[in-house]
Amino acid sequence: MRLHRLPFAAMLLLPAAALAQTEVDTVRTHLPLGGAAPAIRSEAELRNFLDDLEVQEFALGEAAALEWYYQWKGERYHQAGPVYRLIAELQTRRDYARVIERWQGRVEDSVLARRLEIHAKDFLGAKADVALTLARADLQTAIQDTFRHFRYTVAGQEVTQTVLAELVDTSADRELRRSAFEARLQITVRTSEPIRQAMTLTDRLARQGGFADGAERELIRASLTPAQVIRDLAQFERATRPAYLAMLDEVRRDLQVEQVEPWDLGYWFRLQEAEVADAYPQSEGVPRLRELMRELGFAVDSLPITVTIWDVPTGGIAFPIRPAYEARLLSNPFTGSRFYQVLFHEYGHTLNLVHLRPDQPLIFLQTDETPMGEGLAETIGHFAYDRHWLERAAGLDPEQAVALERLGKLQQLLWLRRTIGLNAWAEIHAYQDRRADLDSLYRAAHLRFLALELPPGDHAATRDFFGTSPLYFQSYLYANMIAAQLREAMRAELGVEDLSHEPRVAGWLIEHFYAPGASVPWPVKIRRATGRELDASALARYLATAPVMPVGPSQ
């Protein structure tokens, strides 16, 4: 009842003529909750229809954000699954999809055209079997819950995925590192089949909708194509291979081992960091982050952002509690530079969310597609290795700061190969050949990107994204291309080398990227702000300053 009274009270403030017109339009085009799509005969009626639809999507989106927040915090009695089903039910309504399809490309209003463009991607599921969409939604929720609550047994103790990762990266006992690495496979008895089922459903939904495979459908949501992603992954792998192989030689020499194993890489980086300086105390992470944001020009003390350090089965995650007005993040209690990089990255997401212009159509408050969303987060994340910031925040001398910056960039290169390139390559090829064995594809990708053999086991089933977030991994490669290109553009336009102490950074990011939200396609945003299309040249220059560091325990 109250939902009906609120709009009426608001209309009483309008002049009589405007009120009469509004009443007529509302009666003619109102979309009731769960109701059939009305007949649309004009752009004005279409606008009313989209307004109503977006309010329903927005309400469910806010509910989902809260429920996902508590799901990721480990609460067992969340409602993420039921809310996710409601979103899936709404966005598979074929009568709504027909309205969108009928009007797309036929409107004169550019804002209306952009809204239709976004909705067309959101309603791709309406072209397929609704039951399959709902089944996949339920399966994805179950997979996420499994990863959130599973505990691994290593050295006689039950530990979380975060603790397991820390053991692999920090233990001086090589046998314990190996045991921790292989312990990741324990979860696969519960995830192997569900992840493959989710991938099969993703592919079936795509083919029912007229796409060649699941990869094509999922990538169109990010304004990417499979051919483009495969090309860019291959080019990145070739371009970074010499630096990576040189790093492997350094790992072998410094650790004095005949054969480098996957559980040696993270440990070597921790030794390298410790050799330079103890620059990343966990207790100083949040205070240093807040001070950096002040220096960049953000009104930190008044920003409605809640930062919580919490053990989650990923690096970290941000939640749009109420886009434009509130955001929250959970960031893992890692140690070393990884803690800072993840924390800064997630804070970058929340900066985006709370600086959206609130007076836009609600569909624009869902922020950019994944390459741009992750790219804006990485633009902040890269400050964790910034030598200028390290000098001030950690009190390092210039030589130490330069060494840690170079080491941070090399670590980023490894992450882009080991986590992003490897998984994205295996996943996209799995969709292009559904008869191929996923484990074989994964092992081949591991050998291609890491030049290391994996121990026996279903390692692909340790990757929740394959089931819960299809075709997401490659977003981080484009994100780093975006971050490097944006940071170069800011330095050039603002006329400074040290961005970490430049208060105009906030205004530049808000104006060009945060405030417009999804109202402008992300490739257009990049072209307008940087003067050129997105390319890999800035990232190549960024990573080129990360030679293998001749420091380590063997010296």
SESEVEX-105985 format. One line per 10 residues: number of its first residue (from 1); their letters; for each residue x negated, y, z negated of C-alpha. Coordinates in nm, 2 decimals, decimal comma, padded with zeros to 4 digits. Layout:
<dodos>
NUM> a> X/Y/Z ~ ...
</dodos>
This chain:
<dodos>
1> mrlhrlpfaa> 00,00/00,00/00,00 ~ -00,27/00,25/-00,09 ~ -00,44/00,20/00,25 ~ -00,13/00,33/00,42 ~ -00,10/00,64/00,19 ~ -00,46/00,77/00,24 ~ -00,44/00,84/00,61 ~ -00,10/01,01/00,57 ~ -00,23/01,24/00,30 ~ -00,52/01,34/00,52
11> mlllpaaala> -00,29/01,42/00,81 ~ -00,09/01,66/00,59 ~ -00,39/01,90/00,62 ~ -00,35/01,93/01,00 ~ -00,14/02,19/01,17 ~ 00,21/02,08/01,27 ~ 00,13/02,05/01,65 ~ -00,18/01,85/01,58 ~ 00,00/01,63/01,33 ~ 00,27/01,55/01,58
21> qtevdtvrth> 00,02/01,45/01,85 ~ -00,18/01,24/01,60 ~ 00,13/01,06/01,50 ~ 00,22/00,98/01,86 ~ -00,12/00,86/01,94 ~ -00,14/00,65/01,62 ~ 00,19/00,48/01,68 ~ 00,10/00,41/02,04 ~ -00,26/00,28/01,99 ~ -00,29/00,18/01,63
31> lplggaapai> -00,48/-00,15/01,57 ~ -00,34/-00,31/01,25 ~ -00,56/-00,54/01,06 ~ -00,56/-00,87/01,25 ~ -00,31/-00,73/01,49 ~ -00,29/-00,78/01,87 ~ -00,47/-00,53/02,09 ~ -00,23/-00,25/02,20 ~ -00,19/-00,14/02,56 ~ -00,45/00,12/02,64
41> rseaelrnfl> -00,37/00,37/02,91 ~ -00,61/00,66/02,85 ~ -00,95/00,74/02,71 ~ -00,78/00,90/02,41 ~ -00,59/00,58/02,34 ~ -00,92/00,38/02,39 ~ -01,09/00,61/02,14 ~ -00,82/00,54/01,88 ~ -00,84/00,17/01,94 ~ -01,22/00,17/01,89
51> ddlevqefal> -01,19/00,39/01,58 ~ -00,96/00,13/01,42 ~ -01,17/-00,16/01,53 ~ -01,49/00,00/01,40 ~ -01,33/00,07/01,06 ~ -01,25/-00,30/01,03 ~ -01,60/-00,40/01,14 ~ -01,75/-00,14/00,91 ~ -01,55/-00,27/00,61 ~ -01,65/-00,63/00,68
61> geaaalewyy> -02,01/-00,51/00,73 ~ -02,03/-00,34/00,39 ~ -01,88/-00,65/00,23 ~ -02,13/-00,87/00,41 ~ -02,42/-00,65/00,30 ~ -02,33/-00,68/-00,06 ~ -02,27/-01,05/-00,04 ~ -02,59/-01,11/00,15 ~ -02,78/-00,91/-00,11 ~ -02,66/-01,14/-00,39
71> qwkgeryhqa> -02,72/-01,45/-00,17 ~ -03,08/-01,34/-00,12 ~ -03,11/-01,27/-00,49 ~ -03,03/-01,63/-00,56 ~ -02,67/-01,60/-00,69 ~ -02,49/-01,92/-00,62 ~ -02,14/-01,78/-00,63 ~ -02,17/-01,53/-00,35 ~ -01,91/-01,49/-00,07 ~ -02,16/-01,44/00,22
81> gpvyrliael> -02,02/-01,74/00,41 ~ -01,65/-01,64/00,40 ~ -01,73/-01,28/00,49 ~ -01,96/-01,39/00,78 ~ -01,67/-01,61/00,91 ~ -01,43/-01,30/00,90 ~ -01,68/-01,10/01,11 ~ -01,71/-01,39/01,35 ~ -01,33/-01,42/01,37 ~ -01,30/-01,05/01,44
91> qtrrdyarvi> -01,57/-01,04/01,71 ~ -01,43/-01,34/01,89 ~ -01,09/-01,19/01,95 ~ -01,04/-01,23/02,32 ~ -00,77/-00,96/02,34 ~ -01,01/-00,71/02,19 ~ -01,29/-00,83/02,42 ~ -01,06/-00,78/02,73 ~ -01,00/-00,42/02,63 ~ -01,37/-00,36/02,60
101> erwqgrveds> -01,45/-00,54/02,93 ~ -01,17/-00,36/03,12 ~ -01,29/-00,01/03,02 ~ -01,66/-00,06/03,03 ~ -01,81/00,14/03,31 ~ -01,48/00,33/03,37 ~ -01,49/00,61/03,11 ~ -01,62/00,97/03,16 ~ -01,70/01,04/02,80 ~ -02,06/00,94/02,75
111> vlarrleiha> -02,01/00,87/02,37 ~ -01,72/00,65/02,45 ~ -01,93/00,47/02,72 ~ -02,21/00,40/02,46 ~ -01,96/00,27/02,21 ~ -01,82/00,03/02,47 ~ -02,18/-00,08/02,56 ~ -02,25/-00,18/02,20 ~ -01,91/-00,35/02,16 ~ -01,96/-00,55/02,47
121> kdflgakadv> -02,27/-00,72/02,31 ~ -02,10/-00,76/01,98 ~ -01,81/-00,95/02,15 ~ -02,01/-01,19/02,36 ~ -01,88/-01,47/02,14 ~ -01,53/-01,41/02,27 ~ -01,63/-01,57/02,59 ~ -01,69/-01,91/02,42 ~ -01,52/-02,15/02,20 ~ -01,42/-01,97/01,88
131> altlaradlq> -01,45/-02,29/01,68 ~ -01,81/-02,33/01,78 ~ -01,88/-01,97/01,67 ~ -01,73/-02,03/01,33 ~ -01,91/-02,37/01,29 ~ -02,24/-02,20/01,36 ~ -02,16/-01,92/01,11 ~ -02,10/-02,18/00,84 ~ -02,41/-02,37/00,93 ~ -02,63/-02,06/00,92
141> taiqdtfrhf> -02,50/-01,97/00,57 ~ -02,58/-02,33/00,45 ~ -02,93/-02,32/00,60 ~ -03,00/-01,99/00,43 ~ -02,87/-02,11/00,09 ~ -03,10/-02,42/00,13 ~ -03,41/-02,21/00,18 ~ -03,31/-01,98/-00,10 ~ -03,27/-02,25/-00,37 ~ -03,52/-02,51/-00,26
151> rytvagqevt> -03,81/-02,58/-00,49 ~ -04,14/-02,74/-00,38 ~ -04,35/-02,97/-00,58 ~ -04,72/-02,92/-00,58 ~ -04,98/-03,02/-00,84 ~ -04,70/-03,15/-01,05 ~ -04,51/-02,82/-01,07 ~ -04,19/-02,70/-00,90 ~ -04,25/-02,37/-00,73 ~ -04,07/-02,13/-00,49
161> qtvlaelvdt> -04,17/-02,07/-00,13 ~ -04,34/-01,74/-00,24 ~ -04,56/-01,92/-00,50 ~ -04,64/-02,19/-00,25 ~ -04,76/-01,92/00,00 ~ -04,97/-01,76/-00,27 ~ -05,14/-02,09/-00,35 ~ -05,23/-02,14/00,02 ~ -05,37/-01,79/00,04 ~ -05,55/-01,75/-00,29
171> sadrelrrsa> -05,66/-02,08/-00,44 ~ -06,04/-02,15/-00,43 ~ -05,96/-02,52/-00,44 ~ -05,94/-02,62/-00,07 ~ -05,77/-02,95/-00,15 ~ -05,50/-02,76/-00,35 ~ -05,46/-02,52/-00,05 ~ -05,41/-02,82/00,18 ~ -05,16/-02,98/-00,06 ~ -04,96/-02,65/-00,09
181> fearlqitvr> -04,96/-02,61/00,29 ~ -04,83/-02,96/00,34 ~ -04,58/-02,92/00,06 ~ -04,38/-02,68/00,29 ~ -04,27/-02,99/00,47 ~ -04,07/-03,11/00,17 ~ -03,77/-02,90/00,27 ~ -03,75/-03,05/00,61 ~ -03,55/-03,35/00,49 ~ -03,27/-03,10/00,43
191> tsepirqamt> -03,33/-02,86/00,72 ~ -03,45/-03,06/01,02 ~ -03,11/-03,16/01,14 ~ -02,92/-02,84/01,05 ~ -03,17/-02,62/01,22 ~ -03,15/-02,83/01,54 ~ -02,77/-02,83/01,52 ~ -02,77/-02,45/01,49 ~ -02,99/-02,42/01,79 ~ -02,77/-02,65/01,99
201> ltdrlarqgg> -02,46/-02,45/01,89 ~ -02,64/-02,13/02,00 ~ -02,72/-02,28/02,33 ~ -02,37/-02,42/02,39 ~ -02,21/-02,08/02,30 ~ -02,44/-01,91/02,55 ~ -02,36/-02,15/02,83 ~ -01,99/-02,13/02,77 ~ -02,03/-01,75/02,80 ~ -02,19/-01,78/03,14
211> fadgaereli> -02,56/-01,74/03,03 ~ -02,84/-01,97/03,15 ~ -02,93/-02,06/02,79 ~ -02,92/-01,95/02,43 ~ -03,23/-01,74/02,47 ~ -03,08/-01,53/02,74 ~ -02,77/-01,45/02,54 ~ -02,95/-01,37/02,21 ~ -03,21/-01,15/02,38 ~ -02,95/-00,94/02,56
221> rasltpaqvi> -02,85/-00,82/02,22 ~ -03,20/-00,67/02,19 ~ -03,20/-00,54/02,55 ~ -03,47/-00,80/02,64 ~ -03,49/-01,09/02,88 ~ -03,66/-01,43/02,85 ~ -03,89/-01,36/03,14 ~ -04,00/-01,03/02,98 ~ -04,06/-01,19/02,64 ~ -04,26/-01,48/02,78
231> rdlaqferat> -04,47/-01,25/02,99 ~ -04,54/-01,02/02,70 ~ -04,62/-01,30/02,46 ~ -04,86/-01,46/02,71 ~ -05,03/-01,12/02,78 ~ -05,07/-01,06/02,40 ~ -05,21/-01,41/02,35 ~ -05,47/-01,37/02,63 ~ -05,57/-01,01/02,52 ~ -05,63/-01,11/02,15
241> rpaylamlde> -05,78/-01,45/02,21 ~ -06,15/-01,34/02,21 ~ -06,11/-01,14/01,88 ~ -05,92/-01,43/01,72 ~ -06,17/-01,70/01,82 ~ -06,45/-01,47/01,69 ~ -06,26/-01,45/01,37 ~ -06,24/-01,83/01,35 ~ -06,62/-01,85/01,39 ~ -06,65/-01,61/01,09
251> vrrdlqveqv> -06,41/-01,81/00,88 ~ -06,61/-02,13/00,96 ~ -06,94/-01,96/00,87 ~ -06,82/-01,78/00,56 ~ -06,63/-02,08/00,41 ~ -06,91/-02,31/00,52 ~ -06,67/-02,57/00,67 ~ -06,72/-02,78/00,98 ~ -06,36/-02,75/01,09 ~ -06,13/-02,46/01,00
261> epwdlgywfr> -05,78/-02,57/00,90 ~ -05,46/-02,37/00,89 ~ -05,48/-02,34/00,51 ~ -05,82/-02,16/00,53 ~ -05,71/-01,84/00,72 ~ -05,52/-01,66/00,45 ~ -05,78/-01,75/00,18 ~ -06,06/-01,61/00,40 ~ -05,87/-01,28/00,42 ~ -05,83/-01,25/00,05
271> lqeaevaday> -06,20/-01,31/00,00 ~ -06,27/-01,04/00,26 ~ -06,05/-00,79/00,08 ~ -06,20/-00,87/-00,26 ~ -06,55/-00,82/-00,12 ~ -06,47/-00,46/-00,02 ~ -06,26/-00,34/-00,32 ~ -05,98/-00,42/-00,55 ~ -05,76/-00,17/-00,37 ~ -05,41/-00,33/-00,39
281> pqsegvprlr> -05,30/-00,38/-00,75 ~ -04,94/-00,49/-00,75 ~ -04,84/-00,27/-01,05 ~ -04,93/00,04/-00,84 ~ -04,74/-00,06/-00,53 ~ -04,41/00,12/-00,59 ~ -04,56/00,44/-00,74 ~ -04,80/00,47/-00,45 ~ -04,53/00,41/-00,21 ~ -04,32/00,69/-00,35
291> elmrelgfav> -04,61/00,93/-00,35 ~ -04,69/00,85/00,01 ~ -04,33/00,91/00,11 ~ -04,35/01,25/-00,06 ~ -04,66/01,33/00,13 ~ -04,48/01,24/00,45 ~ -04,20/01,48/00,37 ~ -03,92/01,26/00,25 ~ -03,71/01,37/-00,05 ~ -03,80/01,06/-00,24
301> dslpitvtiw> -03,64/01,15/-00,57 ~ -03,30/01,20/-00,42 ~ -03,30/00,92/-00,17 ~ -03,03/00,65/-00,25 ~ -03,27/00,36/-00,21 ~ -03,30/00,08/-00,47 ~ -03,64/-00,10/-00,46 ~ -03,65/-00,44/-00,63 ~ -03,95/-00,67/-00,64 ~ -03,79/-01,01/-00,61
311> dvptggiafp> -03,89/-01,36/-00,51 ~ -03,72/-01,42/-00,18 ~ -03,79/-01,69/00,09 ~ -03,93/-01,44/00,33 ~ -04,16/-01,14/00,31 ~ -03,88/-00,90/00,22 ~ -03,54/-00,78/00,33 ~ -03,34/-00,46/00,34 ~ -02,96/-00,42/00,30 ~ -02,74/-00,15/00,45
321> irpayearll> -02,51/-00,13/00,14 ~ -02,34/00,18/00,28 ~ -02,52/00,31/00,60 ~ -02,61/00,68/00,56 ~ -02,54/00,68/00,19 ~ -02,71/00,38/00,02 ~ -02,96/00,10/00,09 ~ -03,14/-00,16/-00,11 ~ -03,44/-00,38/-00,06 ~ -03,60/-00,69/-00,20
331> snpftgsrfy> -03,97/-00,73/-00,16 ~ -04,17/-01,03/-00,26 ~ -04,42/-01,02/-00,54 ~ -04,71/-01,11/-00,33 ~ -05,07/-01,01/-00,42 ~ -05,32/-00,81/-00,23 ~ -05,26/-00,60/00,08 ~ -04,97/-00,83/00,19 ~ -04,76/-00,70/-00,10 ~ -04,81/-00,34/00,01
341> qvlfheyght> -04,76/-00,41/00,38 ~ -04,43/-00,59/00,32 ~ -04,31/-00,33/00,06 ~ -04,39/-00,04/00,30 ~ -04,22/-00,22/00,59 ~ -03,90/-00,28/00,40 ~ -03,89/00,07/00,27 ~ -03,92/00,18/00,63 ~ -03,59/00,00/00,70 ~ -03,42/00,17/00,41
351> lnlvhlrpdq> -03,55/00,52/00,52 ~ -03,38/00,46/00,85 ~ -03,05/00,35/00,69 ~ -03,01/00,65/00,46 ~ -03,10/00,91/00,72 ~ -02,84/00,81/00,97 ~ -02,61/01,10/01,07 ~ -02,29/01,02/00,88 ~ -02,05/01,20/01,11 ~ -02,10/00,97/01,40
361> pliflqtdet> -01,86/00,70/01,52 ~ -01,90/00,41/01,28 ~ -02,05/00,17/01,55 ~ -02,36/00,40/01,56 ~ -02,43/00,34/01,19 ~ -02,53/-00,02/01,26 ~ -02,88/00,13/01,36 ~ -03,09/00,02/01,65 ~ -03,13/-00,32/01,81 ~ -03,40/-00,54/01,65
371> pmgeglaeti> -03,72/-00,42/01,84 ~ -03,65/-00,06/01,74 ~ -03,53/-00,14/01,39 ~ -03,83/-00,34/01,31 ~ -04,05/-00,09/01,50 ~ -03,95/00,19/01,27 ~ -04,01/-00,03/00,97 ~ -04,36/-00,11/01,10 ~ -04,43/00,26/01,16 ~ -04,42/00,29/00,78
381> ghfaydrhwl> -04,57/-00,05/00,72 ~ -04,89/00,04/00,90 ~ -04,97/00,30/00,63 ~ -05,07/00,01/00,40 ~ -05,39/-00,02/00,59 ~ -05,44/00,35/00,67 ~ -05,79/00,46/00,58 ~ -05,69/00,81/00,49 ~ -05,42/00,69/00,26 ~ -05,65/00,43/00,10
391> eraagldpeq> -05,91/00,69/00,02 ~ -05,66/00,90/-00,17 ~ -05,43/00,63/-00,33 ~ -05,70/00,38/-00,42 ~ -05,99/00,62/-00,48 ~ -06,21/00,44/-00,22 ~ -06,51/00,59/-00,06 ~ -06,48/00,64/00,32 ~ -06,68/00,33/00,41 ~ -06,46/00,11/00,19
401> avalerlgkl> -06,14/00,26/00,33 ~ -06,26/00,21/00,69 ~ -06,35/-00,15/00,61 ~ -06,01/-00,23/00,46 ~ -05,83/-00,06/00,75 ~ -06,02/-00,27/01,00 ~ -05,95/-00,58/00,79 ~ -05,58/-00,49/00,77 ~ -05,56/-00,46/01,15 ~ -05,73/-00,79/01,19
411> qqllwlrrti> -05,49/-00,94/00,95 ~ -05,21/-00,79/01,15 ~ -05,35/-00,95/01,47 ~ -05,36/-01,29/01,30 ~ -05,00/-01,25/01,17 ~ -04,89/-01,16/01,52 ~ -05,05/-01,47/01,66 ~ -04,99/-01,71/01,37 ~ -04,63/-01,62/01,27 ~ -04,48/-01,42/01,56
421> glnawaeiha> -04,64/-01,54/01,88 ~ -04,65/-01,90/01,78 ~ -04,28/-01,92/01,66 ~ -04,14/-01,70/01,94 ~ -04,32/-01,90/02,21 ~ -04,20/-02,24/02,07 ~ -03,84/-02,11/02,02 ~ -03,79/-01,95/02,36 ~ -03,93/-02,26/02,54 ~ -03,70/-02,48/02,33
431> yqdrradlds> -03,40/-02,30/02,47 ~ -03,53/-02,31/02,82 ~ -03,57/-02,69/02,81 ~ -03,31/-02,83/02,56 ~ -03,44/-03,19/02,64 ~ -03,78/-03,10/02,51 ~ -03,89/-03,22/02,16 ~ -03,89/-02,92/01,93 ~ -04,18/-03,06/01,72 ~ -04,39/-03,12/02,03
441> lyraahlrfl> -04,32/-02,76/02,15 ~ -04,42/-02,63/01,81 ~ -04,74/-02,82/01,79 ~ -04,84/-02,71/02,15 ~ -04,76/-02,34/02,05 ~ -04,97/-02,38/01,73 ~ -05,26/-02,51/01,94 ~ -05,22/-02,23/02,19 ~ -05,20/-01,94/01,94 ~ -05,42/-02,07/01,66
451> alelppgdha> -05,65/-02,33/01,83 ~ -05,59/-02,55/01,53 ~ -05,42/-02,89/01,49 ~ -05,13/-02,93/01,25 ~ -05,10/-03,22/01,01 ~ -04,82/-03,47/01,07 ~ -04,47/-03,35/00,99 ~ -04,17/-03,15/01,13 ~ -04,32/-02,80/01,09 ~ -04,06/-02,64/01,31
461> atrdffgtsp> -03,80/-02,72/01,04 ~ -03,98/-02,50/00,79 ~ -03,87/-02,20/00,99 ~ -03,53/-02,08/00,88 ~ -03,52/-01,82/01,15 ~ -03,48/-02,09/01,42 ~ -03,14/-02,17/01,26 ~ -03,03/-01,84/01,10 ~ -03,17/-01,57/01,32 ~ -03,21/-01,70/01,67
471> lyfqsylyan> -03,46/-01,52/01,90 ~ -03,57/-01,28/01,63 ~ -03,94/-01,35/01,60 ~ -04,05/-01,17/01,91 ~ -03,90/-00,85/01,77 ~ -04,21/-00,80/01,56 ~ -04,44/-00,80/01,86 ~ -04,24/-00,52/02,01 ~ -04,22/-00,36/01,67 ~ -04,59/-00,33/01,65
481> miaaqlream> -04,61/-00,19/02,01 ~ -04,35/00,06/01,90 ~ -04,52/00,15/01,57 ~ -04,86/00,21/01,74 ~ -04,70/00,42/02,02 ~ -04,50/00,63/01,78 ~ -04,80/00,70/01,55 ~ -05,01/00,80/01,85 ~ -04,73/01,03/01,97 ~ -04,69/01,19/01,62
491> raelgvedls> -05,06/01,26/01,59 ~ -05,06/01,42/01,93 ~ -04,75/01,63/01,88 ~ -04,82/01,73/01,52 ~ -05,19/01,80/01,60 ~ -05,33/01,59/01,31 ~ -05,54/01,28/01,28 ~ -05,43/01,20/00,92 ~ -05,05/01,12/00,93 ~ -05,05/01,00/00,57
501> heprvagwli> -05,07/01,35/00,44 ~ -04,85/01,52/00,70 ~ -04,51/01,64/00,56 ~ -04,37/01,68/00,92 ~ -04,37/01,31/00,97 ~ -04,03/01,27/00,80 ~ -03,86/01,54/01,01 ~ -04,01/01,39/01,33 ~ -03,88/01,04/01,25 ~ -03,54/01,16/01,13
511> ehfyapgasv> -03,48/01,38/01,44 ~ -03,60/01,14/01,71 ~ -03,50/00,80/01,56 ~ -03,32/00,78/01,23 ~ -03,04/01,03/01,26 ~ -02,90/00,92/01,60 ~ -02,86/00,56/01,49 ~ -02,74/00,34/01,78 ~ -02,59/00,63/01,97 ~ -02,90/00,64/02,20
521> pwpvkirrat> -03,04/00,31/02,34 ~ -03,38/00,23/02,18 ~ -03,58/00,24/02,51 ~ -03,45/00,59/02,57 ~ -03,54/00,71/02,22 ~ -03,90/00,59/02,28 ~ -03,92/00,76/02,62 ~ -03,79/01,09/02,49 ~ -04,01/01,10/02,18 ~ -04,34/00,97/02,33
531> greldasala> -04,30/01,08/02,69 ~ -04,33/00,73/02,84 ~ -04,18/00,39/02,84 ~ -04,28/00,14/02,58 ~ -04,60/-00,04/02,67 ~ -04,88/-00,23/02,49 ~ -05,16/00,02/02,54 ~ -05,12/00,19/02,20 ~ -05,12/-00,14/02,02 ~ -05,42/-00,25/02,22
541> rylatapvmp> -05,61/00,06/02,11 ~ -05,49/00,01/01,75 ~ -05,61/-00,35/01,73 ~ -05,93/-00,28/01,92 ~ -06,06/-00,10/01,61 ~ -06,04/-00,42/01,42 ~ -06,36/-00,61/01,49 ~ -06,44/-00,91/01,28 ~ -06,59/-00,79/00,96 ~ -06,94/-00,92/00,88
551> vgpsq> -06,86/-00,95/00,51 ~ -06,77/-01,25/00,29 ~ -06,89/-01,49/00,03 ~ -07,17/-01,62/00,24 ~ -07,36/-01,29/00,23
</dodos>
